[in-house]
Amino acid sequence: MFRIIRKNLEVGKVTIPYKPGTPAPPGFLGAPEIDPEKCTGCGQCISPCPTNALVIQDKRDQDKRELFLSYSACIFCGLCEPACPY
């Protein structure tokens, strides 16, 4: 454990502090948004998600499916968007 602490102290900070008002880096797609009016529950967006942040839940009593997105698991890669036909 002390070896890890010593290594962290030697390396120092490796991230850049956030400065409000700075533009997003190129290629940043932002947080995905699900439009419930357009979503058919087909599930095509689930398989390309590398972190399994998307989950479909069947509601049999209402005869519909709902798509849920966990922002805590999402890495904002944007692979779900081109996979969605709608």
Number of C-alpha atoms within 10 A of each C-alpha: 5 7 8 9 9 10 10 12 10 9 8 8 9 7 6 6 7 7 7 6 6 7 7 9 7 6 8 10 11 11 12 16 8 12 10 10 6 9 15 15 15 14 17 14 18 20 13 15 19 14 13 13 16 20 14 14 11 13 10 8 6 7 7 11 16 15 19 12 16 12 12 7 12 17 15 15 16 17 15 18 16 11 15 14 11 10
